[in-house]
Amino acid sequence: MPETPVLFTVHDGHARITLNRPDRLNALTRDLMLRLSDSVQEAIARDDVRVISLTGSGRGFCAGQDLSERDPRKLEGPLDLAAIQRELFHPVVRALAATPKPVVACVNGIAAGAGAGLALAADIVIAAHSAKFAFSFSKVGLSVDAGLGRALAATLGPARARALLMLGETLPASEAAAQGLIWRAVEDGDLQDAFADLVTRLAGTPAMALSGIKAAIASSHLGLDAYLAIEADLQGAAGAHPDYAKGVLAFLERRPAKFS
């Protein structure tokens, strides 16, 4: 029996989505992307899910597009990559950005091309020191996809984003962390424990607070007045939620809060 290309589990409020083609470093196929989209939508829809994570099985996170699906010797003509992006990749990137639930990427190995785009679509990225982010589109004659150009420019600035993509450069995880592209790089042997601690902390944080923070940061590109209006509305909604009163009371009574 062929392996299921995407694994989906839920435990203690954590929906873990695992790319599962380890023999191909979890390279992306049409079937995998369709199943990934279904898994993301299920995690978003389920009331028992508070945190969503994306990782890879085996020794890699995702090696990018499986080019064996795009062998020009087996095709009648050029592929419509714009249509493929709109059908397979954009729905996943949009869904991860739009959900109010926090999304964590645990990068356990190489994240290349569109695989790097999927990782950087997460709200928080933690990676093993041995992991690398490879931006090799130009080496096969392509521009950039899976939302990666926007993610790189927003975090590293246009100058670094252009250079990384034009030169097809690779960033080690430690350098990606130092440049602010990801949250943390940890020793390989500590990755799973650090990942588990991260999702546990997020699952225990009030959902209204997390969704408000995510929405505020997503609005940070707006002008000051527009941003402040959004920020005030988000804080007002959080303040009206019972979890705020619970948190204040727990602080005043010097005890852990028990949030809904």
Number of C-alpha atoms within 10 A of each C-alpha: 3 5 9 13 21 22 18 19 11 16 9 13 19 20 25 24 21 21 27 24 23 17 11 15 23 29 27 23 19 15 12 19 19 17 19 24 20 15 21 23 16 14 26 21 11 12 9 14 19 26 26 26 24 23 24 28 20 16 16 25 34 33 22 25 17 16 11 10 12 13 9 12 7 9 10 7 8 8 11 8 11 9 10 12 14 12 14 20 22 16 18 23 21 13 15 23 18 14 18 20 23 22 24 25 25 23 31 25 25 27 31 25 25 25 27 25 26 25 30 26 24 21 19 18 22 24 34 24 22 16 23 24 28 22 27 22 20 16 13 8 8 12 12 18 20 25 19 23 18 18 17 20 15 13 15 17 12 14 10 13 19 15 11 20 23 17 13 16 15 18 17 18 28 21 17 20 19 13 13 12 22 22 15 19 24 19 13 14 10 12 19 17 9 19 20 12 12 15 23 16 11 20 20 16 17 20 20 21 19 18 17 21 17 19 18 19 12 13 15 14 11 11 9 10 9 12 17 15 10 18 19 12 14 18 15 12 14 19 14 11 14 13 20 18 14 15 17 12 14 14 12 8 10 9 10 11 19 12 14 11
